[in-house]
Amino acid sequence: MAVPKKRTSKSKTKIRRNLWKEKAKEKSLKAMSLAKSILTNRSKSFYYEIKTK
């Protein structure tokens, strides 16, 4: 017979959600930093082609 699973506590759910949000925040900050360095031509590790008219 099937037995229902135990419910995950609110605190555990909050902890997991906060970890996910923290990782997302970290990635977004890194992406913004890279974008700023590209815009100011300071990027040394990222190669890109500049189209001139």
PDB file with one MODEL, atoms N, CA, C and O in Angstrom:
MODEL        1
ATOM      1  N   MET A   1       0.828  -1.181   0.000  1.00  0.00           N
ATOM      2  CA  MET A   1       0.000   0.000   0.000  1.00  0.00           C
ATOM      3  C   MET A   1       0.880   1.255   0.000  1.00  0.00           C
ATOM      4  O   MET A   1       1.909   1.304   0.674  1.00  0.00           O
ATOM      5  N   ALA A   2       0.463   2.257  -0.758  1.00  0.00           N
ATOM      6  CA  ALA A   2       1.245   3.497  -0.867  1.00  0.00           C
ATOM      7  C   ALA A   2       1.127   4.322   0.407  1.00  0.00           C
ATOM      8  O   ALA A   2       0.045   4.481   0.972  1.00  0.00           O
ATOM      9  N   VAL A   3       2.260   4.836   0.839  1.00  0.00           N
ATOM     10  CA  VAL A   3       2.300   5.666   2.045  1.00  0.00           C
ATOM     11  C   VAL A   3       2.698   7.080   1.632  1.00  0.00           C
ATOM     12  O   VAL A   3       3.676   7.256   0.906  1.00  0.00           O
ATOM     13  N   PRO A   4       1.957   8.083   2.084  1.00  0.00           N
ATOM     14  CA  PRO A   4       2.324   9.452   1.706  1.00  0.00           C
ATOM     15  C   PRO A   4       3.666   9.867   2.308  1.00  0.00           C
ATOM     16  O   PRO A   4       4.020   9.467   3.418  1.00  0.00           O
ATOM     17  N   LYS A   5       4.396  10.675   1.551  1.00  0.00           N
ATOM     18  CA  LYS A   5       5.700  11.140   2.028  1.00  0.00           C
ATOM     19  C   LYS A   5       5.517  12.179   3.119  1.00  0.00           C
ATOM     20  O   LYS A   5       4.485  12.844   3.206  1.00  0.00           O
ATOM     21  N   LYS A   6       6.553  12.303   3.957  1.00  0.00           N
ATOM     22  CA  LYS A   6       6.509  13.322   5.005  1.00  0.00           C
ATOM     23  C   LYS A   6       6.671  14.693   4.365  1.00  0.00           C
ATOM     24  O   LYS A   6       7.352  14.847   3.352  1.00  0.00           O
ATOM     25  N   ARG A   7       6.047  15.663   4.963  1.00  0.00           N
ATOM     26  CA  ARG A   7       6.103  17.023   4.450  1.00  0.00           C
ATOM     27  C   ARG A   7       7.434  17.673   4.795  1.00  0.00           C
ATOM     28  O   ARG A   7       7.959  17.478   5.891  1.00  0.00           O
ATOM     29  N   THR A   8       7.983  18.448   3.860  1.00  0.00           N
ATOM     30  CA  THR A   8       9.218  19.184   4.123  1.00  0.00           C
ATOM     31  C   THR A   8       8.881  20.388   4.988  1.00  0.00           C
ATOM     32  O   THR A   8       7.918  21.106   4.720  1.00  0.00           O
ATOM     33  N   SER A   9       9.673  20.601   6.019  1.00  0.00           N
ATOM     34  CA  SER A   9       9.396  21.706   6.938  1.00  0.00           C
ATOM     35  C   SER A   9       9.605  23.053   6.248  1.00  0.00           C
ATOM     36  O   SER A   9      10.347  23.159   5.271  1.00  0.00           O
ATOM     37  N   LYS A  10       8.933  24.083   6.778  1.00  0.00           N
ATOM     38  CA  LYS A  10       9.038  25.429   6.211  1.00  0.00           C
ATOM     39  C   LYS A  10      10.469  25.936   6.275  1.00  0.00           C
ATOM     40  O   LYS A  10      10.949  26.580   5.342  1.00  0.00           O
ATOM     41  N   SER A  11      11.156  25.642   7.388  1.00  0.00           N
ATOM     42  CA  SER A  11      12.527  26.144   7.543  1.00  0.00           C
ATOM     43  C   SER A  11      13.458  25.526   6.500  1.00  0.00           C
ATOM     44  O   SER A  11      14.307  26.216   5.937  1.00  0.00           O
ATOM     45  N   LYS A  12      13.302  24.244   6.247  1.00  0.00           N
ATOM     46  CA  LYS A  12      14.140  23.581   5.244  1.00  0.00           C
ATOM     47  C   LYS A  12      13.849  24.145   3.856  1.00  0.00           C
ATOM     48  O   LYS A  12      14.762  24.348   3.056  1.00  0.00           O
ATOM     49  N   THR A  13      12.573  24.395   3.578  1.00  0.00           N
ATOM     50  CA  THR A  13      12.179  24.966   2.298  1.00  0.00           C
ATOM     51  C   THR A  13      12.788  26.353   2.128  1.00  0.00           C
ATOM     52  O   THR A  13      13.293  26.684   1.055  1.00  0.00           O
ATOM     53  N   LYS A  14      12.740  27.170   3.192  1.00  0.00           N
ATOM     54  CA  LYS A  14      13.309  28.522   3.139  1.00  0.00           C
ATOM     55  C   LYS A  14      14.813  28.486   2.918  1.00  0.00           C
ATOM     56  O   LYS A  14      15.357  29.277   2.148  1.00  0.00           O
ATOM     57  N   ILE A  15      15.484  27.556   3.605  1.00  0.00           N
ATOM     58  CA  ILE A  15      16.936  27.424   3.459  1.00  0.00           C
ATOM     59  C   ILE A  15      17.288  27.098   2.013  1.00  0.00           C
ATOM     60  O   ILE A  15      18.182  27.713   1.432  1.00  0.00           O
ATOM     61  N   ARG A  16      16.587  26.137   1.439  1.00  0.00           N
ATOM     62  CA  ARG A  16      16.857  25.741   0.048  1.00  0.00           C
ATOM     63  C   ARG A  16      16.573  26.883  -0.919  1.00  0.00           C
ATOM     64  O   ARG A  16      17.337  27.115  -1.857  1.00  0.00           O
ATOM     65  N   ARG A  17      15.486  27.588  -0.692  1.00  0.00           N
ATOM     66  CA  ARG A  17      15.130  28.707  -1.563  1.00  0.00           C
ATOM     67  C   ARG A  17      16.178  29.814  -1.479  1.00  0.00           C
ATOM     68  O   ARG A  17      16.557  30.396  -2.496  1.00  0.00           O
ATOM     69  N   ASN A  18      16.648  30.105  -0.250  1.00  0.00           N
ATOM     70  CA  ASN A  18      17.666  31.135  -0.073  1.00  0.00           C
ATOM     71  C   ASN A  18      18.983  30.744  -0.732  1.00  0.00           C
ATOM     72  O   ASN A  18      19.672  31.591  -1.301  1.00  0.00           O
ATOM     73  N   LEU A  19      19.336  29.456  -0.654  1.00  0.00           N
ATOM     74  CA  LEU A  19      20.550  28.995  -1.333  1.00  0.00           C
ATOM     75  C   LEU A  19      20.433  29.211  -2.837  1.00  0.00           C
ATOM     76  O   LEU A  19      21.376  29.670  -3.481  1.00  0.00           O
ATOM     77  N   TRP A  20      19.270  28.877  -3.390  1.00  0.00           N
ATOM     78  CA  TRP A  20      19.039  29.050  -4.818  1.00  0.00           C
ATOM     79  C   TRP A  20      19.126  30.524  -5.201  1.00  0.00           C
ATOM     80  O   TRP A  20      19.732  30.875  -6.214  1.00  0.00           O
ATOM     81  N   LYS A  21      18.515  31.387  -4.381  1.00  0.00           N
ATOM     82  CA  LYS A  21      18.539  32.826  -4.657  1.00  0.00           C
ATOM     83  C   LYS A  21      19.957  33.382  -4.566  1.00  0.00           C
ATOM     84  O   LYS A  21      20.346  34.234  -5.366  1.00  0.00           O
ATOM     85  N   GLU A  22      20.726  32.901  -3.594  1.00  0.00           N
ATOM     86  CA  GLU A  22      22.103  33.362  -3.415  1.00  0.00           C
ATOM     87  C   GLU A  22      22.957  32.990  -4.628  1.00  0.00           C
ATOM     88  O   GLU A  22      23.770  33.790  -5.092  1.00  0.00           O
ATOM     89  N   LYS A  23      22.766  31.775  -5.133  1.00  0.00           N
ATOM     90  CA  LYS A  23      23.512  31.349  -6.321  1.00  0.00           C
ATOM     91  C   LYS A  23      23.129  32.202  -7.528  1.00  0.00           C
ATOM     92  O   LYS A  23      23.991  32.595  -8.315  1.00  0.00           O
ATOM     93  N   ALA A  24      21.838  32.485  -7.672  1.00  0.00           N
ATOM     94  CA  ALA A  24      21.363  33.302  -8.787  1.00  0.00           C
ATOM     95  C   ALA A  24      21.934  34.714  -8.693  1.00  0.00           C
ATOM     96  O   ALA A  24      22.323  35.299  -9.704  1.00  0.00           O
ATOM     97  N   LYS A  25      21.985  35.259  -7.481  1.00  0.00           N
ATOM     98  CA  LYS A  25      22.530  36.601  -7.272  1.00  0.00           C
ATOM     99  C   LYS A  25      24.012  36.641  -7.639  1.00  0.00           C
ATOM    100  O   LYS A  25      24.481  37.588  -8.269  1.00  0.00           O
ATOM    101  N   GLU A  26      24.741  35.599  -7.238  1.00  0.00           N
ATOM    102  CA  GLU A  26      26.171  35.502  -7.536  1.00  0.00           C
ATOM    103  C   GLU A  26      26.409  35.495  -9.046  1.00  0.00           C
ATOM    104  O   GLU A  26      27.282  36.202  -9.551  1.00  0.00           O
ATOM    105  N   LYS A  27      25.623  34.688  -9.758  1.00  0.00           N
ATOM    106  CA  LYS A  27      25.769  34.582 -11.211  1.00  0.00           C
ATOM    107  C   LYS A  27      25.432  35.901 -11.898  1.00  0.00           C
ATOM    108  O   LYS A  27      26.107  36.299 -12.848  1.00  0.00           O
ATOM    109  N   SER A  28      24.385  36.583 -11.418  1.00  0.00           N
ATOM    110  CA  SER A  28      23.990  37.841 -12.043  1.00  0.00           C
ATOM    111  C   SER A  28      25.046  38.920 -11.816  1.00  0.00           C
ATOM    112  O   SER A  28      25.312  39.722 -12.711  1.00  0.00           O
ATOM    113  N   LEU A  29      25.654  38.947 -10.617  1.00  0.00           N
ATOM    114  CA  LEU A  29      26.721  39.912 -10.345  1.00  0.00           C
ATOM    115  C   LEU A  29      27.931  39.660 -11.239  1.00  0.00           C
ATOM    116  O   LEU A  29      28.558  40.600 -11.728  1.00  0.00           O
ATOM    117  N   LYS A  30      28.253  38.390 -11.447  1.00  0.00           N
ATOM    118  CA  LYS A  30      29.384  38.042 -12.302  1.00  0.00           C
ATOM    119  C   LYS A  30      29.104  38.461 -13.750  1.00  0.00           C
ATOM    120  O   LYS A  30      29.989  38.975 -14.435  1.00  0.00           O
ATOM    121  N   ALA A  31      27.876  38.237 -14.206  1.00  0.00           N
ATOM    122  CA  ALA A  31      27.490  38.610 -15.566  1.00  0.00           C
ATOM    123  C   ALA A  31      27.538  40.122 -15.747  1.00  0.00           C
ATOM    124  O   ALA A  31      28.002  40.614 -16.775  1.00  0.00           O
ATOM    125  N   MET A  32      27.058  40.860 -14.749  1.00  0.00           N
ATOM    126  CA  MET A  32      27.099  42.327 -14.816  1.00  0.00           C
ATOM    127  C   MET A  32      28.537  42.830 -14.835  1.00  0.00           C
ATOM    128  O   MET A  32      28.859  43.767 -15.565  1.00  0.00           O
ATOM    129  N   SER A  33      29.391  42.220 -14.045  1.00  0.00           N
ATOM    130  CA  SER A  33      30.795  42.599 -13.993  1.00  0.00           C
ATOM    131  C   SER A  33      31.459  42.391 -15.350  1.00  0.00           C
ATOM    132  O   SER A  33      32.215  43.244 -15.816  1.00  0.00           O
ATOM    133  N   LEU A  34      31.173  41.253 -15.981  1.00  0.00           N
ATOM    134  CA  LEU A  34      31.729  40.967 -17.303  1.00  0.00           C
ATOM    135  C   LEU A  34      31.206  41.965 -18.328  1.00  0.00           C
ATOM    136  O   LEU A  34      31.967  42.452 -19.165  1.00  0.00           O
ATOM    137  N   ALA A  35      29.918  42.272 -18.269  1.00  0.00           N
ATOM    138  CA  ALA A  35      29.323  43.235 -19.199  1.00  0.00           C
ATOM    139  C   ALA A  35      29.965  44.610 -19.040  1.00  0.00           C
ATOM    140  O   ALA A  35      30.250  45.281 -20.032  1.00  0.00           O
ATOM    141  N   LYS A  36      30.192  45.031 -17.796  1.00  0.00           N
ATOM    142  CA  LYS A  36      30.824  46.332 -17.550  1.00  0.00           C
ATOM    143  C   LYS A  36      32.246  46.358 -18.093  1.00  0.00           C
ATOM    144  O   LYS A  36      32.663  47.348 -18.694  1.00  0.00           O
ATOM    145  N   SER A  37      32.997  45.266 -17.885  1.00  0.00           N
ATOM    146  CA  SER A  37      34.376  45.234 -18.359  1.00  0.00           C
ATOM    147  C   SER A  37      34.431  45.243 -19.887  1.00  0.00           C
ATOM    148  O   SER A  37      35.346  45.825 -20.471  1.00  0.00           O
ATOM    149  N   ILE A  38      33.464  44.607 -20.530  1.00  0.00           N
ATOM    150  CA  ILE A  38      33.415  44.617 -21.997  1.00  0.00           C
ATOM    151  C   ILE A  38      33.081  46.017 -22.499  1.00  0.00           C
ATOM    152  O   ILE A  38      33.691  46.500 -23.453  1.00  0.00           O
ATOM    153  N   LEU A  39      32.122  46.664 -21.864  1.00  0.00           N
ATOM    154  CA  LEU A  39      31.719  48.007 -22.291  1.00  0.00           C
ATOM    155  C   LEU A  39      32.828  49.039 -22.111  1.00  0.00           C
ATOM    156  O   LEU A  39      32.923  49.990 -22.887  1.00  0.00           O
ATOM    157  N   THR A  40      33.660  48.859 -21.099  1.00  0.00           N
ATOM    158  CA  THR A  40      34.741  49.820 -20.846  1.00  0.00           C
ATOM    159  C   THR A  40      36.065  49.362 -21.453  1.00  0.00           C
ATOM    160  O   THR A  40      37.110  49.957 -21.187  1.00  0.00           O
ATOM    161  N   ASN A  41      36.025  48.301 -22.272  1.00  0.00           N
ATOM    162  CA  ASN A  41      37.212  47.745 -22.944  1.00  0.00           C
ATOM    163  C   ASN A  41      38.317  47.350 -21.975  1.00  0.00           C
ATOM    164  O   ASN A  41      39.495  47.526 -22.284  1.00  0.00           O
ATOM    165  N   ARG A  42      37.965  46.828 -20.825  1.00  0.00           N
ATOM    166  CA  ARG A  42      38.948  46.389 -19.837  1.00  0.00           C
ATOM    167  C   ARG A  42      39.049  44.871 -19.754  1.00  0.00           C
ATOM    168  O   ARG A  42      39.857  44.340 -18.992  1.00  0.00           O
ATOM    169  N   SER A  43      38.249  44.187 -20.520  1.00  0.00           N
ATOM    170  CA  SER A  43      38.227  42.727 -20.444  1.00  0.00           C
ATOM    171  C   SER A  43      39.498  42.144 -21.052  1.00  0.00           C
ATOM    172  O   SER A  43      39.857  42.470 -22.183  1.00  0.00           O
ATOM    173  N   LYS A  44      40.179  41.278 -20.294  1.00  0.00           N
ATOM    174  CA  LYS A  44      41.399  40.636 -20.778  1.00  0.00           C
ATOM    175  C   LYS A  44      41.178  39.157 -21.065  1.00  0.00           C
ATOM    176  O   LYS A  44      41.951  38.555 -21.810  1.00  0.00           O
ATOM    177  N   SER A  45      40.156  38.572 -20.497  1.00  0.00           N
ATOM    178  CA  SER A  45      39.931  37.138 -20.654  1.00  0.00           C
ATOM    179  C   SER A  45      38.786  36.819 -21.616  1.00  0.00           C
ATOM    180  O   SER A  45      38.496  35.651 -21.876  1.00  0.00           O
ATOM    181  N   PHE A  46      38.145  37.847 -22.136  1.00  0.00           N
ATOM    182  CA  PHE A  46      36.990  37.633 -22.999  1.00  0.00           C
ATOM    183  C   PHE A  46      37.281  38.261 -24.356  1.00  0.00           C
ATOM    184  O   PHE A  46      37.487  39.471 -24.448  1.00  0.00           O
ATOM    185  N   TYR A  47      37.298  37.452 -25.406  1.00  0.00           N
ATOM    186  CA  TYR A  47      37.602  37.945 -26.743  1.00  0.00           C
ATOM    187  C   TYR A  47      36.307  38.124 -27.519  1.00  0.00           C
ATOM    188  O   TYR A  47      35.424  37.266 -27.484  1.00  0.00           O
ATOM    189  N   TYR A  48      36.204  39.230 -28.209  1.00  0.00           N
ATOM    190  CA  TYR A  48      35.017  39.503 -28.998  1.00  0.00           C
ATOM    191  C   TYR A  48      35.413  40.351 -30.196  1.00  0.00           C
ATOM    192  O   TYR A  48      36.441  41.027 -30.180  1.00  0.00           O
ATOM    193  N   GLU A  49      34.595  40.308 -31.226  1.00  0.00           N
ATOM    194  CA  GLU A  49      34.885  41.008 -32.463  1.00  0.00           C
ATOM    195  C   GLU A  49      34.149  42.340 -32.480  1.00  0.00           C
ATOM    196  O   GLU A  49      32.948  42.402 -32.217  1.00  0.00           O
ATOM    197  N   ILE A  50      34.881  43.404 -32.792  1.00  0.00           N
ATOM    198  CA  ILE A  50      34.269  44.729 -32.887  1.00  0.00           C
ATOM    199  C   ILE A  50      34.004  45.014 -34.360  1.00  0.00           C
ATOM    200  O   ILE A  50      34.921  45.004 -35.181  1.00  0.00           O
ATOM    201  N   LYS A  51      32.754  45.264 -34.681  1.00  0.00           N
ATOM    202  CA  LYS A  51      32.386  45.559 -36.063  1.00  0.00           C
ATOM    203  C   LYS A  51      32.544  47.056 -36.307  1.00  0.00           C
ATOM    204  O   LYS A  51      31.956  47.876 -35.602  1.00  0.00           O
ATOM    205  N   THR A  52      33.334  47.396 -37.299  1.00  0.00           N
ATOM    206  CA  THR A  52      33.513  48.808 -37.653  1.00  0.00           C
ATOM    207  C   THR A  52      32.854  49.064 -38.992  1.00  0.00           C
ATOM    208  O   THR A  52      32.869  48.210 -39.879  1.00  0.00           O
ATOM    209  N   LYS A  53      32.283  50.231 -39.130  1.00  0.00           N
ATOM    210  CA  LYS A  53      31.580  50.569 -40.373  1.00  0.00           C
ATOM    211  C   LYS A  53      32.447  51.402 -41.273  1.00  0.00           C
ATOM    212  O   LYS A  53      32.020  51.779 -42.364  1.00  0.00           O
TER     213      LYS A  53
ENDMDL
END
